[in-house]
Amino acid sequence: MPRRRVAASESNFRAAFETLRRSQPFRALLLTFVLQALATGLMLAGAQYLATWVLRSEDAVTLLFVALIAPALVAAPTWGVLARRIGKERAFTLAATLFLVAAGSTVVALWAPGTWLYASVAVAGIAYAGMQSLPMAMLPDVISHDARLHGPGRAGAFGGVWTAGETTGFALGATVLAVVLAASGYVERTAGENVTQPDAAVAGIVLSFSVLPAALVLLSLIPLARYRLRRDDIESHAG
């Protein structure tokens, strides 16, 4: 039985490697999505620190999450409508651009923290809806394109690599935050202990919530620009 499991694992690994090797649209879309998962994972991991040490309210973390998620739920159908009008890849680029602008704007909290942060996070939430729904709508196009060129039966390999990439991206967000906090001199506290964070640590928290996620999303636009599958390719095949 263990040998069968090892053989199955090796087969799955080869299938995953093959999907990455031969499908340029998949590589571009996956790298874009992983970088954006890292960016959003970094923001989500930093929300508690931002609430505690910048907004000076541990309860503010709930409002930050509501500001991010509630607009995302409302905006998701709108991104679908926009994608049908201008194409999924263009709508995806627009969503990513809006997110990086909204996230980057929160760097102002270094000098003027306040409730205005919720507005920037809400705009990021609107963009986040597109960054989640649009690549998920593009992935079936990539799988269909590959099936047309190489034959069907590999959707599971695509899905497995995609899930692994998403999980890795989000997990690395917390890791990157931990590295930034350690490098900036963040002081851990125990229950009931009052500590004062150095200015560098507070700056690290804000940058982890703003500039770093914005930079990662900006970087993700490079592979997205190299995504070669267009609506005409899909529609011509469907026709």
N, C-alpha and C positions, 0 to 999 in steps of 0.2 A: 504493500500500500504506500509506504513512504516513497518508493521509487516512482510510482505512478504520479504522486504529488510533485516530485522533483521534475519529472518529465513534463507535466502539465505547466509548471512554473516556467520552465525553460521555453516551452512552446509559446506561452503568453508573452514572455520577454522578447522572443524573436518577432512575434507578430507586432508588438508595440514598437520595436525598433524599426521594423519595416514600414509601418505607417508614417513614422517621422522621416524616414529616409526618402520616401518616394513622393510624399504629398507636400509641396511647397505651401499651398494655401493653409494646410493644417499646421505646419510649423509656424507660420506667421501669426495665425490666429491664436495658437496655444501660447506662444511667447508673449503676445499682447495681453492675453487673459491672465497669465501667471504674474506678470509685472503689476497689473492692476489689482490682482488679489493681494499681492504683497503690500501695495499702497493702502488699500482699504483695511487690511488686517492690521497694519501699523496704526492707522487712525483709530480703529476700534480698540486696540490694546492701549492706546494712549489716552482714551477718553476719561478713564478714572483719574489718571494723574492730572489731566487738564482741569477737571472739575475740582479736585482737591487743592492743588497748589497754584492754579491761575485764577479760577473763578471763586476759589475759597469756599466751596460748598460741595460736600460729598454727595448731596442730593442732586446736584446739577448733572451728574452723569446720566441719570434717568432722562432728564430733559434733552440732553445731547443725543441719546439714542432715539428718543421720540422724534426729535428734529430731523434725524437722518432717515429713519425708517418710514414714518408716516407719509412724507412727500413721495418717497420711492413707491409706495403702494398705489398712490393716486396717479403718479406720472407714468407708470409702466405701460398702460394702453396707448398713451399719447406717443410714446417712442415707436410702438408698432405701426401706428398711422403714418408717422413721419418716415419710417423705413420703407413703407409701400410707395411713398411719393418720391423719395430721393435715393433710395437704395439702402440696404442694410449697412454696408461698409461706411457710407457717408454719414448716416445717422449715428453709427458707432463712434466715428471720429468726432462728431459734434458733441456727443455725450462725454467723451473723454476730455475734450477741451474745456467744456463747461465745468467738469469736476476739478480739473487742475487749477482753473481760475478761482473757483470757490474755496478749495482747500488752501491754495496759496494765500488767499486774502486773510485767512485767520492768523497769519504771522503778525498782524497788527496787534494781536493780543500781548505781544511782548511789551508794548508801550501803553496800550489802552485796553485792558481786559474789560469785558462787560457783556451784557445780555445780547448785544448785537451779534455775538458769535453764533447764536442760534439761527439767525437768518442765513449766515454763510453756510452753516451745516445743513440747513434745509435745502439750499440750492445744490449743495453737494449730493444730498439725498435724491433730488430730482435726477441729477446726472447719473447717480449710482444705479437707478432703475434701468437706464439704458445700457450701462456697462455690464449689467447682469443679464438682461433679457436679450439684447441684440446678438452677442456672441453665441448664446444658446440657440438662437434662431439661425445663425450662420453655420453652426456645426453640422446640421443635417445636409446643408448644401455641399459642404466639403466631403462628407461621407458619400453622397450621391455622385459627386464628381469623380471620386476615387473609384466607385463601383462601375461607373461608365467606362473608365480607362482600364481597370484591372480586374473587374469582376466583383460581384457582391460577396457578402459573407464576412466582412471585416469590421462591421459596426461596433462589435464588442471591444476590439482592440483600440479603436478610436476613443470609445467611451472610457475605457480603463485608463488610458494615458491622460485624457482630459481631467478625470476625477483626481488622479494622482497629482497632476499639475496644480489644480485648484487647492487641494489640501496642503500641498507644500507651500504654495504662495501665502496662504493665510497663516500657516504655522510660523513661517519665517518672519511675519510681521512682528510677532511678540519677541522673537529673537533679536531682531534689529533694534527694537525699542530697548531691550535690556542692555544691549551693547552701548547705545547712545546714552542711556542713564548712567551706566557705569563710567563711561568716558567723561561725562560732564560733572561727576562728583555727587550724584544723587545719594541722599542719606536715607537709608531704610529706617523705619520706625517700628517699634513693637507696640502692643496694645497698651493704651493709656499713657504713652510717652509723647511728649511734645518736642518736635524737632523743627529746626529752621533750615529750609533748603538754600544752598548757595545760589547766587544769581545765575551761575553757569548751568545748574541743574534745571532751574525754571526755564531758561532759554532752550535747553535740550528737550524739555517736554513740549514746548510750543513748536519748535522746529520739527519734532517727530510727528506732530499733528498737522503741520502745514506744509513747510517747504519740502521735506523729504517725500511725503506722499505725492505732492505736485510734481516733483522731479521724476519720480518713478512713472507716473502717468505720462509725463512728457516723453520719457524714454520709450514708453510702450507705443507711442505714435510712430516710431521708426519701423518696427515690424508690421504694424497695421498698414502703413503706406505701401508695404511690399506684398500685401495680400492681393493676389492676382485674380481671384475669382470675382466676377462682376455679375450684375443682375442679368445682363444680356446672355452670359454663358448659361445661366440657370434656365432662363425663359426659352432660349433657343433649343435646349435639350428637352424641356418639358413639351415644347411644341412639336 
